[in-house]
Amino acid sequence: MGVRVAWDTPAKQIKSPAVGFYPVGIAIEAAGNGVATTKVRLDELATAAV
């Protein structure tokens, strides 16, 4: 929880921040391997990939 997350456009998934991903917010639920969904607090409007 409290981990920054980013949007991976080609995969159409929220993932950990990385080069080419768009920052979108912070995870508010814990997630691990095999977890398909989690809750995210959206807190930014990204206009450029990191």
Backbone torsions as a table, in degrees:
resi	resn	phi	psi	omega
1	MET	NA	147.5	180.0
2	GLY	80.7	10.2	-178.6
3	VAL	-91.0	134.1	177.4
4	ARG	-64.9	144.3	178.5
5	VAL	-130.7	160.3	-176.9
6	ALA	-140.8	158.2	-179.8
7	TRP	-92.9	126.4	175.3
8	ASP	-98.8	101.6	-174.4
9	THR	-60.9	-50.0	-178.6
10	PRO	-59.4	-38.7	-178.9
11	ALA	-86.1	-13.6	-176.4
12	LYS	54.0	50.1	-178.6
13	GLN	-141.6	154.1	170.2
14	ILE	-85.8	131.8	-178.5
15	LYS	-141.6	178.6	172.7
16	SER	-65.6	146.6	-179.6
17	PRO	-56.6	141.3	177.4
18	ALA	-158.5	168.2	179.2
19	VAL	-59.3	130.8	178.5
20	GLY	91.2	-5.8	178.7
21	PHE	-96.6	153.2	-180.0
22	TYR	-98.0	120.4	178.1
23	PRO	-63.9	133.2	-177.0
24	VAL	-126.7	-19.8	-178.9
25	GLY	164.1	-151.7	-175.2
26	ILE	-131.8	134.5	176.4
27	ALA	-68.0	133.1	179.1
28	ILE	-111.2	4.1	172.9
29	GLU	-133.5	147.6	176.8
30	ALA	-69.9	144.8	176.7
31	ALA	-143.4	149.3	179.8
32	GLY	-144.3	-168.0	179.4
33	ASN	-56.1	134.0	177.6
34	GLY	85.0	-5.9	178.8
35	VAL	-82.4	124.7	-175.9
36	ALA	-88.1	-26.4	-177.7
37	THR	-138.3	156.8	173.1
38	THR	-156.8	165.9	177.8
39	LYS	-95.5	141.5	-178.5
40	VAL	-131.4	134.9	172.6
41	ARG	-90.5	114.8	178.5
42	LEU	-77.7	126.2	-176.3
43	ASP	-135.7	6.0	180.0
44	GLU	-146.3	156.0	171.8
45	LEU	-112.3	99.3	-177.4
46	ALA	-80.0	131.4	177.5
47	THR	-112.4	-7.1	179.4
48	ALA	-146.1	143.2	177.3
49	ALA	-70.7	152.1	179.0
50	VAL	-81.7	NA	NA
